[in-house]
């Protein structure tokens, strides 16, 4: 009995000593997760699976709670409604142009998700091509212009997005260079993949543009 009591006493002393040395860390760990997040996000933050956006002063508080993917999806949804475009077509262009990398920059100077050239960005009213919302809006607006210019022909509009409308008009169709032909084919393939994953008909969706 004396031995057992001695062990209990030692454990209690060690516990008390560790508390005074290290303190209780639980309140600090809780405050690392901002208020307003759902339980799953809190768990993912706590175990390091989710990183929080930096607290940028220029962003409203609510904006900080959105992940990059959520901001892209929301921007695409807004632009699709604004310019009467299928959301999945915009996503398909983004996938081919940048692979959803908002910081992408081509050797020719194209920037952002929809790879806007500086001249095109200025014409579309885009000040910062690396800003997700501005880039998606500008790229979608330009795609809408190409569709209107080529009578709603999606293939010609995509070719013009890639090679420029003047070149498409001079060729009387899709330019016969491999880059543009491959570009049009890949974007349409991405679009069909997206539609298939959601159980949608690709031809019906594109016919509405």
C-alpha positions as CSV (number, residue, x, y, z in Angstrom):
1,X,0.0,0.0,0.0
2,X,2.8,2.4,0.9
3,X,4.4,1.8,-2.5
4,X,1.2,2.4,-4.4
5,X,0.5,5.6,-2.5
6,X,4.1,6.8,-3.2
7,X,3.6,6.2,-7.0
8,X,0.3,8.1,-7.0
9,X,2.0,11.0,-5.1
10,X,4.9,11.1,-7.6
11,X,2.4,11.1,-10.6
12,X,0.5,14.0,-9.1
13,X,3.6,16.0,-8.4
14,X,4.9,15.5,-12.0
15,X,1.5,16.5,-13.4
16,X,1.4,19.7,-11.3
17,X,5.0,20.5,-12.2
18,X,4.4,20.0,-16.0
19,X,1.4,22.3,-15.8
20,X,3.5,25.1,-14.2
21,X,6.3,24.7,-16.6
22,X,4.4,24.3,-19.9
23,X,1.1,25.8,-19.1
24,X,-2.2,24.7,-20.6
25,X,-1.9,25.0,-24.4
26,X,-5.5,24.3,-25.3
27,X,-6.8,27.9,-25.4
28,X,-4.0,28.9,-27.8
29,X,-4.7,26.0,-30.2
30,X,-8.4,26.9,-30.3
31,X,-7.8,30.5,-31.2
32,X,-5.7,29.5,-34.2
33,X,-8.9,28.6,-36.0
34,X,-11.0,31.7,-36.8
35,X,-14.5,31.9,-35.7
36,X,-17.2,31.3,-38.3
37,X,-15.7,28.2,-39.9
38,X,-17.7,24.9,-40.0
39,X,-16.6,22.0,-37.8
40,X,-14.9,20.1,-40.7
41,X,-12.8,23.2,-41.5
42,X,-11.9,23.6,-37.9
43,X,-10.7,20.0,-37.7
44,X,-8.7,20.3,-41.0
45,X,-7.0,23.5,-39.7
46,X,-6.2,22.0,-36.4
47,X,-4.4,19.0,-37.9
48,X,-2.7,21.0,-40.6
49,X,-4.7,19.7,-43.6
50,X,-6.1,23.1,-44.4
51,X,-4.2,26.4,-44.5
52,X,-6.0,29.6,-43.9
53,X,-5.8,32.5,-46.4
54,X,-3.5,35.3,-45.2
55,X,-5.3,38.1,-43.3
56,X,-5.1,40.7,-46.1
57,X,-6.4,44.0,-45.0
58,X,-7.9,44.7,-48.5
59,X,-10.2,41.7,-48.3
60,X,-13.5,41.8,-46.4
61,X,-13.7,39.4,-43.5
62,X,-16.1,37.0,-45.3
63,X,-13.7,36.8,-48.3
64,X,-11.0,35.3,-46.1
65,X,-13.0,32.3,-45.4
66,X,-13.2,31.1,-49.0
67,X,-10.5,28.7,-50.4
68,X,-8.9,29.4,-53.8
69,X,-11.1,26.8,-55.4
70,X,-14.3,28.3,-53.9
71,X,-13.3,31.8,-55.2
72,X,-12.7,30.4,-58.7
73,X,-16.1,28.6,-58.7
74,X,-17.9,31.7,-57.4
75,X,-16.2,34.0,-60.0
76,X,-17.0,31.6,-62.8
77,X,-20.7,31.4,-61.7
78,X,-21.0,35.2,-61.6
79,X,-19.3,35.6,-65.1
80,X,-21.4,32.8,-66.6
81,X,-24.6,34.6,-65.6
82,X,-23.2,38.0,-66.6
83,X,-22.1,37.0,-70.1
84,X,-24.5,34.2,-70.8
85,X,-21.9,31.4,-71.0
86,X,-22.0,27.8,-69.8
87,X,-20.1,27.6,-66.5
88,X,-18.4,24.4,-67.6
89,X,-17.1,26.0,-70.8
90,X,-15.4,28.7,-68.7
91,X,-14.0,26.0,-66.5
92,X,-12.8,24.1,-69.5
93,X,-11.0,27.2,-70.9
94,X,-9.3,27.8,-67.5
95,X,-8.2,24.2,-67.3
96,X,-6.5,24.3,-70.7
97,X,-5.1,27.8,-70.3
98,X,-3.6,27.6,-66.8
99,X,-4.6,24.4,-65.1
100,X,-6.4,26.5,-62.5
101,X,-3.2,28.3,-61.5
102,X,-4.2,31.9,-60.8
103,X,-0.5,32.9,-60.9
104,X,0.3,31.3,-64.2
105,X,2.4,33.4,-66.6
106,X,3.3,32.3,-70.2
107,X,6.6,33.1,-72.0
108,X,4.5,35.4,-74.2
109,X,3.2,37.5,-71.3
110,X,-0.3,36.0,-70.8
111,X,-1.3,36.0,-67.2
112,X,-3.7,34.4,-64.7
113,X,-6.4,31.8,-64.9
114,X,-7.6,32.6,-68.4
115,X,-4.2,33.7,-69.6
116,X,-5.0,37.3,-70.6
117,X,-2.5,39.2,-72.7
118,X,-1.8,42.7,-71.3
119,X,-3.6,44.4,-74.2
120,X,-6.6,42.2,-74.0
121,X,-6.7,42.7,-70.2
122,X,-6.8,46.4,-70.6
123,X,-9.5,46.2,-73.2
124,X,-11.6,44.1,-70.9
125,X,-11.1,46.5,-68.0
126,X,-8.8,44.1,-66.0
127,X,-6.3,45.9,-63.8
128,X,-4.8,42.9,-62.1
129,X,-4.7,39.8,-64.2
130,X,-3.6,37.7,-61.2
131,X,-6.8,38.6,-59.3
132,X,-9.1,35.6,-59.6
133,X,-12.3,37.6,-60.0
134,X,-11.0,40.2,-62.4
135,X,-9.3,37.6,-64.6
136,X,-12.3,35.3,-64.9
137,X,-14.5,38.3,-65.6
138,X,-12.2,39.6,-68.3
139,X,-11.6,36.2,-69.9
140,X,-15.3,35.4,-70.0
141,X,-16.1,38.8,-71.4
142,X,-13.6,38.2,-74.2
143,X,-14.9,34.7,-74.9
144,X,-18.4,36.2,-75.1
145,X,-17.2,38.7,-77.7
146,X,-15.6,36.0,-79.8
147,X,-18.8,33.9,-79.7
148,X,-20.8,37.0,-80.9
149,X,-18.2,37.8,-83.5
150,X,-18.4,34.3,-85.0
151,X,-22.1,33.7,-84.8
152,X,-22.1,31.5,-81.7
153,X,-19.7,29.0,-83.3
154,X,-17.9,27.6,-80.2
155,X,-15.0,26.1,-82.2
156,X,-14.3,29.3,-84.1
157,X,-14.7,31.3,-80.8
158,X,-12.2,29.1,-79.1
159,X,-9.8,29.3,-82.0
160,X,-10.1,33.1,-81.9
161,X,-9.5,33.1,-78.1
162,X,-6.3,31.2,-78.8
163,X,-5.0,32.6,-82.1
164,X,-6.8,36.0,-82.4
165,X,-10.0,36.8,-84.3
166,X,-8.2,38.4,-87.2
167,X,-6.3,35.2,-87.9
168,X,-9.5,33.1,-87.8
169,X,-11.2,35.5,-90.2
170,X,-8.2,35.5,-92.6
171,X,-8.2,31.7,-92.6
172,X,-12.0,31.4,-93.0
173,X,-12.0,28.9,-90.1
174,X,-9.8,27.3,-87.6
175,X,-6.2,28.1,-88.4
176,X,-4.4,24.9,-89.6
177,X,-1.5,25.2,-87.1
178,X,-1.2,22.4,-84.6
179,X,-1.3,24.6,-81.5
180,X,-4.7,26.1,-82.3
181,X,-6.2,22.9,-83.5
182,X,-5.0,21.1,-80.4
183,X,-6.3,23.9,-78.2
184,X,-9.8,23.8,-79.5
185,X,-9.8,20.0,-79.3
186,X,-8.6,20.0,-75.7
187,X,-11.0,22.6,-74.4
188,X,-13.9,20.8,-75.9
189,X,-12.6,17.5,-74.4
190,X,-12.4,19.1,-71.0
191,X,-15.9,20.5,-71.4
192,X,-17.3,17.0,-72.3
193,X,-15.4,15.5,-69.3
194,X,-16.9,18.0,-66.9
195,X,-20.4,17.5,-68.4
196,X,-20.0,13.7,-68.2
197,X,-19.0,13.8,-64.5
198,X,-22.2,15.7,-63.8
199,X,-24.4,13.6,-66.0
200,X,-25.1,16.5,-68.4
201,X,-25.4,16.6,-72.2
202,X,-22.5,18.6,-73.7
203,X,-24.1,19.3,-77.0
204,X,-27.2,20.7,-75.5
205,X,-25.3,22.9,-73.2
206,X,-23.1,24.4,-76.0
207,X,-26.0,24.9,-78.3
208,X,-27.3,27.6,-75.9
209,X,-24.3,29.8,-76.3
